[in-house]
């Protein structure tokens, strides 16, 4: 063995040789070569231990005499290898003569085949690129008695090698981080360039899937749309099937759950249940415009995110928010513009009819063609009327698209007006079915069923204004009598007509002349003569039937009717008298209930500045 000075100089050479900027494979070859030459060994190898599969794998090999080289294996079973013993004890394993060793039969067989004797195996305080532990093995073609100095010398070489390997790992990680940073910065530039160039949100979604190397899902709350880069469960749903699923009931449920999670800021992740046996976990990244959640980015990558990936996601959120901001501005502008046009028509503030028709055509609406009006009146939730209008707008647009019915949606305060052009193939039955679907869907989303009134066909500006007034009278009737859901004109009979005429002076004079004195007497003396008269007329002027309905003795009822006749001169003996009194009672009830409803609701919405 070399003397001490030579060994010190050898260590310097070893350190210089392995302290290079080469890749890991080159470093391992240099390390085993230096260990063999400076430690006076004939053969050597560096092995990684695949503990999961039970094998030791040779990653670097050196043999001093190439002419004597014979074939050797690159994989050893750990059960018969001293490498596992060295790793478990974390101390060198010394085999003086492998040809005579019975503890490791694999080494004995190879020692006889390749002609080596002494073997030393050192555990290394390092791992390979896949995180597997490593050992260094050296062999001599003759029997060598290893001294403590020899062990210490080789241990130092192995330690220097472990330091170099760790340095190589860090260098590789730095290169990977630099490459990822370059990729992130390039991705930022690409995303911003796509946004500034006016690219579509579909293109942005596809780019994000490629950049994040994971499926993503972009939700647009204003457009009620879901755009996916790829299927997160390709074994269950391919890309086409995933897109179909998002367009159906599962997609609508997913949109509602994500919007609720983003609005309430409950969690950063969400579990999407696609079926009883299939659920997906996704990270939620809200997309904000002016502190309002307008959408969300869902990523289905289960790996832990580092700082650069977070930076990339923030860039993606910014690009998507800018794109959605355009959608929000366009939605608000179109809604506002169409609303202004609608109110100019129904409030009859236009001067040039042709100018109104041209303005409508620029908004994609043909007012000169026949159309139906469908009015949606939301439940009385004034503190959330804006949200109801926006959510209702999305839901109605989606339902109409699913049934292939063209609609123009106008926001009018706490209500929506849908103008449905009369087209070939769009029968009244389909529009009626749409009205019922709207009532059912909004009842689930807002917690209470709205009033949905389907009007008749109208054509032209004046006809549209009259139809609006008639539909709103129907809504007032529905509010008065507590009715909700989808309904049409025939469902109300003559009530809307009577509602329209009830406020006239002639009608009020008729009511005052027929039952006005009874009303005043009841108010002044706290009596119930009007109630008794109304019940008597409803019972068909049958005393016993009316008394039973009111819970009175028939004699008491007859006394009250006698007092009504004496005090007010009201009689119901002839059909004409009964009809007059019954009509006055109905009109009075209609006006009274209408006034009470008007105290809670605006009679007809007006345009606000």
VENKA-V616267 format. One record per residue. PSI is psi as a letter, one per 30 degrees, with the letter a starting at -180 (999 if undefined). Layout:
psi
PSI
PSI
//
This chain:
psi
k
l
l
e
e
e
e
e
e
e
e
e
e
e
e
e
e
f
h
l
g
l
l
e
e
e
e
e
e
e
e
e
e
e
e
e
e
f
g
h
l
e
l
l
l
k
k
k
j
i
e
e
f
h
l
k
k
k
f
k
k
k
k
e
j
e
f
g
k
l
k
l
l
g
k
k
k
f
f
g
k
f
e
e
e
e
e
e
f
h
l
k
k
k
j
e
j
f
f
f
k
f
e
i
f
e
e
e
e
e
e
e
e
f
h
l
d
k
k
k
k
k
k
k
h
l
l
a
f
g
g
k
l
l
l
k
k
l
l
k
f
l
k
k
j
k
l
e
e
e
e
e
e
e
e
e
e
e
e
e
e
e
e
e
e
e
e
e
e
e
e
e
e
e
e
e
e
e
e
e
e
e
e
e
e
e
e
e
e
e
e
e
e
e
e
f
f
g
l
l
f
e
e
e
e
e
e
e
e
e
e
f
h
l
k
l
k
k
k
j
e
e
f
h
l
k
k
k
e
l
k
f
i
f
f
e
k
a
e
e
e
e
e
e
e
f
f
a
e
e
e
e
e
e
e
e
e
e
e
e
e
e
e
f
h
e
l
f
l
k
j
j
j
f
a
f
f
k
l
k
k
k
k
k
j
k
j
k
j
h
g
k
j
f
a
l
k
k
k
g
j
f
l
k
k
a
e
e
e
e
e
e
e
e
e
e
e
e
e
e
e
e
e
f
e
e
e
e
e
e
e
e
e
e
e
e
e
e
e
e
e
e
e
e
e
f
g
h
g
l
e
j
e
e
e
e
e
e
e
e
e
f
g
g
k
j
f
f
l
k
l
l
k
j
k
j
j
l
l
i
i
f
f
g
e
e
e
e
e
e
e
e
e
e
e
e
e
e
e
e
e
e
g
h
k
k
k
j
k
k
k
i
b
g
l
k
k
j
j
j
k
j
l
k
f
j
l
e
e
e
e
e
e
e
e
e
e
e
e
e
e
f
e
e
e
f
f
k
k
l
k
j
k
j
a
l
k
l
k
l
e
e
e
e
e
e
e
e
e
e
e
e
e
e
e
e
e
e
e
e
g
g
k
l
a
k
l
l
e
f
f
f
b
g
e
e
e
e
e
e
f
f
g
l
e
e
e
e
e
e
e
e
e
e
g
e
e
e
e
e
e
e
e
e
g
h
l
h
e
e
e
e
e
e
e
e
e
e
g
g
h
j
e
e
e
e
e
e
e
f
h
l
k
e
e
e
e
e
e
e
e
e
e
e
e
e
e
f
g
k
l
h
e
l
e
e
e
e
e
e
e
e
e
e
e
e
e
e
e
e
e
e
e
e
e
e
e
f
f
f
l
k
e
k
k
l
k
k
999
//
